[in-house]
C-alpha cells in the first residue's frame, strides 16, 4: 500500500519530550505503574496504548479512552492481550514486521496497519511505536500512539486506480470511487465510497458502507459481476466491465467499473479492491439496437429474452429437468398508465419491475415484452410441478398496493406458462403457447395463472383450489382435534394424550393429516395451524381439569416454526390465558426439526422447558441423527418411530431387535423417558417392555378419538378394549 505517513502532531511531540525527561531516564524495574501514570498525565486525551514487553505475550497493560473509541473494544477485552489482536488473522503485514524489528533495535517506528473492529469492519491504523527503558537501561515497555487514517488511505488508493485507468476513461458522466474487501467466500463488502455516489445512485456513502456490492447490482448482472470480481481476487491486476446498478429511485443505471487489486492478505484470505464507477447510461442505450434495452426499467427486451430461453431449453435437453417461459401481464395496466400523471406512471412501472426482480433467482431472466407485460425465463427446474410456487411467488409480489404519496393503486397480474420440452423446444413455439395461456388466465378473470398444457393446468388448478379450501377451513371451523392416549406399559395407565388434527372436509369427509398437511405447509399455513392447535389443545386440557380428569396434552411443532422468535411467548400466553399448569402441555418435535433446533431454536425450547412445559423428540430413528449432538437438545422424552416397533413382534429378526434395543439404550443413557409409537400387538408391547421402554402409544391401547370419547374412567380399562379398537388403515 502506497500511503504517506503523517508526523505526530506538535502537541504530541511536546508531550513525548516531557515524557522522556520524566520517565525515560529510568523507573523501578518492577513497577510499570509509574510509567502508566506518567503516560496518562502527559498524553491525556490522546489515543495510545502501553504494552509490557517483559511479560510473555507482551500484553497491553493500559489503553486510553480514545483507544477504546477508535477500536470499538471494551477495556476488559483489550487488556492482557497483545496489540496484534486488532489485526485478527491478518498478521502477515510487512509494516508490522518492520515496526517490531525497529523496537528490538531500540528505534522508534511508524507503521500503517490494517485493523478490525469487533463487528469485523476494517480500519487503517497509523501506529507510532516508542520504546521505554527501565532504570537498568533495558527496553521494558512499548508506547504506541494511534490514529484512524482510513479515509485518507482509501482516497489515495482510489486516486491511484483512477490515474492508472485515466487513459481508458472515455466519454462523460458522473462517477465515484470506492473501496471493497473480497473474502474467501466471495462476498464483496463495501468499506468506503466517495460522496460522488449520490450523483450516480442517489444514495449517501454512509448508507452504503458495509453492504454487499451485489445488493446494488441488477439481478440479471449479479452472477457475471461476481465471476469478474472472483477472477480479480484470484488473478490480481485490474479489470473493466459494464453492468447495471439500481438507483435509490429504482431506475436502472448502466455503469462502467474500473477496479484494481490494491493489497491482499493471504493469511486472512482477504483482497482489497479499489475502483472508479462511472455512469454510462446514455451512451450504453445509444449503443444498443432499438428495442434491445428498455430505457425506463433498464430491462432487456424480446431479443435477449429469446436468447436466454433458447439457452435454458438447450440446458434442459442436455441435463434433464425443464425450463419455462412465463408471460406476466399487469391487470388493468392500460387504464392505470393512461390515467396517472407521467411521473407517477414511471414510478408505477419501476415499482412493478423492482418487485419482480426481488422474486427471482440469480439464474432467472426478467425482460420487458411490451408495456405492462414481462417475460420471465426460469431455467434448471426439476419438473413442471416446481413451477407452481415460483409463479405464485411472482403474482404475490405484484399483488401489493402501489402507494405514491396520497395515491393508492391496487396491483394484480395474470400469467401464462409454457414448459419445455413438453410444450415445445423452439422459442417461437413456447412464446406462442405462453401467450395463449396468458389469454386464458385473463379470460378467467385475471389475478391468476394458466399453463399451456391443459392437464398440467388442471393439476395446478386443483392444487390452488385445495389450498384455498384449506384457508377457508380455518375461517369455517372445519378443523378438529382428536386425541390418542399414551400409556404406561407396565399397567396401561394413561400418561397423557397426543393432539392430532383432522379436517372435516365438506365434500371428502374426515381427512387425516397425511392427506392435507403437505399442502398446508406448501401454502405457508404452518404457523397458523400451530397457533390454532395450541389454543384448542390448551382449552381442552383446561376442560378436562375442570371435569376432574387432568391429563397432559402433547402437540406437534412444525418444521419451520422454531425459526420464529416468539414461540415461547405464544405458549406462555396460551397457558396463562387458560390458567393451565405448564406440566400439562408437551411439545413434540419431529427428529429432523429437532436437529434444526440445535442451530436455530434451541434457546426457544430451553425457555419453554424453564417455564415448565415438557419437550419430546418424535419419530426418532427416521432421520440420520448425530447422536453426539442429540445430547445438546433440550428434550425430556424420546419417541421411537413406529416403523422400528412394527418389526419386533412375533418372529422378529435379531438385527431389528438389536437396533431397537440400541435406540432404547440411547434414550436411557441421556436420562430421557422412552416412548414406543405404533404398538399394535401384545407381542410388540411385551418386547419393548422387556427392553425397558416406559411408555407406549398405538392402536393396541386406543386410536385417536374425539375429546368427548376419550375415557374418563380408569385408564387401565383401555387395554381391555384393545381388540375392539383396531381401526381399518
N, C-alpha and C positions, 0 to 999 in steps of 0.2 A: 504494500500500500504506500503510495507516494503522498505522504501528508507531512506538512511542516509542523515542527514542534514549537510551541509558543513559550517564551520565557516566563518564569514565575513572576507575578505582579510585584512592583516595587515594595508594596506594603509587606508582602510575604518575605521578600528578601531582607527587609529590615528586621523582621521578627526572627528570621533564622540567624541573622548576625548576633542579635541579642541572645538567642538560644546558645550559640557557640560559646559566648562569653560566660554564660551562666552554667551550662551543663557539659559541653563537650570537653571541657578541661578535666572532667572526671567526676564520678559519683560512686557511692558504695556498690561494690560488685553484686551484693546480694539484695539490693533494694532498687528494683526498677521503678518503684512508685515515685521516686524523686524525679526521674525523667518524665513520667506521665504527667505529674503535677506541673512541672515546668512547661511541658508542651501545651497543656490545657490553657495556661495563662498567656503564653506567648502567641499561640496560634488560635486564640479564641475566635470562633465564627468560621474558621477555615475547614475545608473538607480534608481530613487526614486520618491516618491510622498508625499505630505503633505495634511492631512485631518484635517478639523476644527471640533473638537468633541463637540463644544459648540452649533453648529447650528443644526437645525432639519435635519435629514438625513445624518449628518456627511459628508458633501460634500468635494470633492477634491478642494483645493484652489491653488495647484501648482503641475505640473508634469514636469519632466525633459525631455530633448530631447531624452535621452536614453530610457525613459519610452515609449515615442511615437514610437520609433523604435522597441522596444520589443513587444508592443501590437498591432501595426498596426492602432491604432485610431488616429484621429486628435485631436489637443489640445482642440478645441471647443467642441468636442464630449465627452471629459473626464471631463473637469472642471465642477463643480457643481453637480457631481454625486457621489454616494457612491462608494468606491473602489470595492465593491462587484459586480458592474456591469460587471466586467470581467468574472464573473462566469456564466453570463446569468441566466438560470433557474436551474443550477447545484449547488444549495446553501447548500444542505444537506451534508456538508463535515465536518467530525469530527475535523480536524485540524483547520478549520476556527473558529469553536465554541471555541476551546481551546485558540486560539490566542485572541479572543475577551474577554474571561474571564480573561486572563492574563493582558490585558490592563486595565480592570476595577479594577483589584487589584493593578495596578501601577507597573506591572512587564513587562520586555521585553519578547518577544516571537518570535519563528520561526515556520512558517507553510509552508507545501508543498501543493500548491493549484492548482486545475485544472482550467485553464482559457481558454477563447476562443477569437480568433481574429474576426474582422468584417466579414470575409468570413466563419466563423463557425469552422475553424480548431482549434484543441486542442493544448495547450502547457502547460507544467508543470512549475509553477512559485514558486520559493523559496522566500518567503517573510519574512523579519526580521523586526518586529514591535517594535518601540521605542516610549514611551510616552514622552510628553513635558509638563512641568508645567509653569503657568504664575507666576507673581510676588507674587501672594497670595498663591501659593502652590497648585493650582487646576490644574488637568490634563485638558488641553485645546486642544492639537493637537496630532496627531499621524504622525510620520515619518516612512515610510516603504521603506526599501531598497529591490530591487527585482532583480532576475536573472533567465534566462531560463535554466532549468535543464532537458529539455525534453529528450534529447539524453541519459543522464545518467539514468533516470527513466525507459525508455523503455528497455535499455540494461539490467538493473538489473532485471526487471520483466521477460524478455525473458530468462535470465540466470536461474532464479528461476524455470521457467517452464521446461527448459532443464534438470535441476537437478532432478526435480520431475519425469520426464519421462525417466531418464537415464537408468533405468533398463529395459526399453522396447525398447530402440534404438538398434535393432539388425542390422546386415549387414553393408554395406559400401555405400558411395555415398555422393555427395556434398550436403550441407544443408545451410539454412539461417534462421534467426529468424525474427519475425515480430510482430507488434502491430496493432490492429484494433479496431474500435468503431462500435458497432451494435446499431442502433437507433430503435425507436418504430415501424418504417415501415419495419424493417428487412434489411435495407441497411447496408452493411459492408464496411466501408471506411478504407483504409489502411493509418495509420498515421505515421508509421515508419517501415523501413526494413533495415536489416543488409546488408552490401555491398556484402555478400556472395550470394545474389540473382542473381548476374551476372553469377556465375558459373552454376546455375540451369536453369535460363530463358534467359540469355544473355542480360539482361536489367539492367540499373542502378537503385539504390534505389530511387534517386531523380525523375526519370521519372515515377515511380510507385506510389509515395506518392499522396494521395488524390483520387486514383482510387477506384472504387468498386471492391471488390475481385472477383466478378463474371466475370469481364472482362478478367481475366486471366485463367478462367476455361473453359475446353472444353464444348461446348453447351450441349452435352448429359449428362454431370455430374452436370450441374448447379443446377437443381431442387433438386437433392439429397443432395448436399453440403449445399444448402440454408436451407433445413429441419434440417440438422445436426447442423448448427450454430444457428438456432432459438431455437432448443432444448437446446443448450448450454446456450443461453441467458436466457431462462425461468427457467431452472433447475439448472444452475451453474455447478460447478465441472470441469471435464476435459473430453475430448473425443479424440479418434484416428480414422482416416479414410484414405482411399486411393482413389485418383481420378486423373484426367488428367489435366495438366496445359499446356498452349500454350506458347512456347518459342518465342523469337523475330524473329527467322528464320522460324517460322511456324511449327516446329517439335513439336510433342506432347510428353510431359514428364509425366510419372507416378510419383506421389509423395505420401509420407506418411506424414500426417499433425497431429502433436500433439498440441492440443490447450487447454487452461485453462482460466477460468474467473479470472482476476486479481483485478478488482474492478467494482462496479456498482453504478450508481447514480439514485435512484428510482424516485426522484422528476423530474429529467431531462429525465428519461426513456432512459438512456444510459448504455451500458455494455461494458467494455473493455475486450478484449481477447488478450492474448499474446500466441505465439506458435512457434514451430520449424517445418519447412518444409524440408523434406529430399527427394532427388531424388532416386527413387527405380525402375526406368525404366527397367534396366537389369533383376533384379530378378522378376519383375512382368511379363515380357514377358516370362521368363523361366517357371513361374508358371502356365501359361495358356496352354491349349491344343493347338497342332499345328493347325493353321488356325483360332483360336478364335480372335486374335488381329493382325492387320496389323502393322508390325514394323515401316514402313516408315511414315504412316499417324496417327498411334495410333487409327484408327477406328476399331470398331468391324466388324467381317465378317459375313458370312451367318448364322452361328448358332444363333448368337444374333439377327440378322435381323428376322429370322423366329419366334423367341420367342416374339419379340416386335410386330410383325404383328399379331400373334395369340392373344395377349392381346388386341390389338386395335380392332380386329374383335369381340371378346367377349364383349368389352365395347359397341360397336355399337349395338350389339344384345340386350344388357340389357337396354341401354338408348336411343336408336334410333339414327338417323343420319347414317353417312357412315364412312368407313375407306378406305384408298387407299395405294397401293404399286406402287411406281414409280421406274422404272429401267431407269437410266440415263447413257448414254454411250458417252464419248468424241469422237467426229468425228475425224477420221484420227489419232487416238491415237497411233496405232501400228507404223505408219510411223514416227511420231514425236518422239516417245520414242526410236526407233531404230537409228535415225539419230542424236539425241542430245548426247552430252557428258554425262557420267553417273551423274556427279554432277548437271548439268543443268536439266537432266531428273528428278532427285529427286525434285529439286525446282519446276519444272513444275507440278508434281503431287501434291506437298504440296500446291501450289498456287490454283489449281483447288479445292482441298479439303477445303481450307480456305474460298473460295468464297461460296461454297455450305453451309458451316456451318453458314455463316453470313445470308443466305437467309431463314433459318429455324426458326420455333418457338421452344420454350423450350421443348414442348411436343413431337416434331418430333424426329425421329431417322434416323441418317445417318450411313450407313455401306458400306464397300467395298465388292462387289460381286466377282469381278475379276479385273485384271489390266485394268484401264481405264473405269470401269463400277461401278456405285454406286447404292445402293438401298436406297430408302427413304420411311419410313413409316409415313403417315400423318393420325393421329387418330382424332376422335372427330370433324368431319366436318358436317355441317347441311345437305348438299346434294351434289350430284355429280357436280353440276354447280360451286360450290365453289372451285373445284379443278383447274379450268382453270387458274385463276390468280395466284394460288400457283405454278403450273407447269411453267407458263410463267415466273414467277419471277426466278425460278431455272435456266431456259435456258438463261434468260437475264443476270444473274450474271456470268454465264460461258462465254457468248459471248463478252468478252472483250479481247483485245490483251494481250498476255503474254510477258512482257518485262524483259529481263535479260541481263543487260549491253547493248551491241550493238545488241543482238539477239532479234528479234520480231517475235512471232508466233501468228497467228490468231487462236483463240479458238472458238469452237462451240460444241453443243451437241444435241443428239436426245434422246427422252424419250418415253417409253411405260407405260401406266397407266391401272391398274386393280383396280376395285372398289368393295368393299364388302358392302352389301351382294349380289349385282346384278351379279357380275362375279364369285361368289363362296364364300364359307365360310371357306374352308380349305386353309392353307398357300401354299401347293404344287400346288393347282389349280390356286390360284391367281398368283403365281410365273410363272406358265406356260402361263397364259393368258397375263401377263405383258411382257413376253419375246416375244410372238407373236406380240403384239402391237408395241414393240420396233423395231422388224424387218420390220414391215410395215412402220414405221416412217423413218427408214434408207433407205428402198427401194424407198421412196418418195422423196429422195434427201437429207435427213438429215436436221439438224438445225430446227427440228420441233418435235411435239409430236403427239401420236396417242392413243386413248382409245381402250381398248379391246372390249367394247360394240360398235358395228358399228353405231347404232342410236345416241348414245352419241358422238361418234367420228364425225359423220356428223354435229351434232349441234355445236360442238366445232369448226369444220372447217368453218361452216357458220359464226360463231361469229368472228373468226380470220380474215376471208375474208372481212367481213363487216368493221372491224376496220382498215384493210389495205386500203380499199376503202376510208374510212374517211380521212386517212393520205394523200392519193392521192388527195382528194378533195381540200385541201389547195394548193397543188402544181399546180393543173389544173384549179384553179379559178372557182370551181363549186359552192362555197357558195355565196349567195346573201343576201342582206338586204331588207326587206320590212318594211314599216313604218306605224304605226297605230296612228291616231291623238288622242290627249287628249284635251277635250274642256271644256270651262267654262259653267256650267249647266244653268245659268240664260239666256244666249243669244247664246249658241252654238258656241262662238268664240274660235278658236283654240288656245290652250295654249302651244302646243308643240307636238312632236311625239315620240313614243317609237320604237326603232330599234329592229326588230325581225329577227333572222337568218333563212334562208331557204337553203335547199340543192337541187340543180338541179342534181339529180342522173341520170347518162346516161341511165339507164335501167328502173328505177322505177318512173321517173318523179320528180315533185317537192315534196320534203319531208318536213313535218312540224317538229318543234323542238322535240316534244314528240316521234317522230319516230327514232331519231338518237342521241339526246343529252345524254341519259343514256349510250349508247355505247361509245360516245365521252369522257365522264368523266371517264368511266371504262378504256379507253385506255390512260388516263393521258394527254389528249389534251385540258383540260380546260384552261390552261394558254395561249396556242397558239390561242384558239378561242377568248379569251378576247382581246389579242393583235390585232387580225385581225378585230374584231368588232369595237374596239376603233379607229383604223386607218380609216376604211371605214366610220364610223359614223361621225367622225370629218371632214373628207374630204367632205362628203355630206352636212354637216351643213355649211361648208365654201362655197360650190357651191350655196346653197340657199341664203346665204348672198350676193354673187356676183350677183344673179338674182334679188335682191331687195326684197326678201321674207324671211327674217331671222326667224328661228324657233329653239326652244330648242329641242335637241335630247337626249333621255334617253336610256342608255344601261344597260344591266343586268350584275351583278357581280356574278361569280360562287361561290360555297360554300367553296372552298379551297383557293381562290385567296388571301384573306386577310391575310393568313399566310405568304405571301411573304412580304418583307420589302421594295419593290421598286414600289408598286402600284402608290403611289403619284407621283413618278418620271416619271413613264410611262405616266400618264395622263398629267402631266405638259409638257413633251416633245412633245406629240401629239398636244396639243393646241398651243404651240409655233411654231411648225413646220408648222402648217396650219394657224397661225395667227388668231385663233378663240377666241372670248371673252369667259372666263370661265363660264359666266352665261348662255351660250348656250349649256352647257353639264350638264347632270344629271346622277348619278349612282343609279341604283336600286338594293337593296339587298333583297333577299328572307328573310322572317321573321326569319327562323332558322339561316341563315347566319348572320343576324344582331345580334342575341343573341351571336353567336360565336365571333362576332367582339368585343363585350364588353370585352372579355378576351384576344383576340389576335390581333385585328386590329383596335381598336377604335382610336389609335393615327394616323393610316393611314387615316381614314375617317376625323378626325379632321383637319389634314394637308390639305387634298383635299378641305374641306369646307373653310378653311382660304384662300386658293388660289382663291376661288370664285365659285367653282363647287357645285351644289346642290346635296343632297342625299335624296333618298326616300326609305321607307320601304315597300316592295312589298308583296302581298299575305297575308296581315295582318289578323289574326284570325285563320289561319290554324294551326300554331304552338302554343303550350301551353306557352305563354309568361308570365313572371313575370312582371306585369305592373310597379312595383316599379323600376325594373331595366331598363324598357323601357325609363325612364326619362334620363338615362345616355347615351343613344345612340345619337351620333351627326347626327341627321337627320332633314330634312326640311318638308317632306311630308309623309303622311300615306296613302297607297293604300289598301283599303279594298278588300279582296278576292271576286272573282265573285260568289263563292258558297253562300255567305251571301246575295248578291244583288239579286240573282236569286229567292230568297224565299220571296221577299217583293213586288211583283207585285199585280195584281188583286187577291182578295181572300186570302191575306197573313194572316198567323197565327199571333196572337198577340204576342206570345213568340218570333217569328222570328223578328218581328218589334222592340220589346223591346231590343233584343240582338243587332241588328244593331244600334239602337239609342245609346246604351251604348258605342259601339265601336266608333261612331262618337264623342260622348262626350269626350272620352279619347283623341282623336286626338286634339279636340279643347282645352281641358284642358292643353295640352302640347304645345299649340301655333303652331300646325302644319297645313299645308294645307291638307285637307282630300279629297281623290280621290276615287270614286266608280268604280270598274272594272266590266266589263261584262254587261253593261246596254244594254238590247236588246228591251225593250218595253217602250212606253211612260209612262205607269203606274209606272214602276220601276224608270224612270227618275223623275217623279213627286214626288214619295215617298221620294227618297234620297235628292231631292232638298229641300223638306219641312223640312227635318231633319237638314239642314244646310250644306250639303256636297257641297263644292265649285266647284269641277271638276269631270268629268266623262270620261269614255273610254268604247267603246263597239261597237257592230255591229249596234246599233241604229244610230250611227253617221258615222262610217266607219269601214270597215275591214282593215287589214294591206295591204298596196299597195306598188308596186314598186315606187321608188323615183320619176320617171317621171310622175306618175299618181296621186301623192298627189296634191290636188287642190292648185293652186297659186292665185285663185281669192278670193272673200270674203269668209272667213271661215264660215260665217253664212249659206252659201248655203249647207253646209254639212248636216244639219238637214233635208232639203227638199228632199234630195236624199236618205234618210234612207231606205224607203220601197224597193227601187230597189237594195239596197246594201246587203240585207240579204243573206249570203252565206249558202251553204249546209254543215252541220257538223262544 
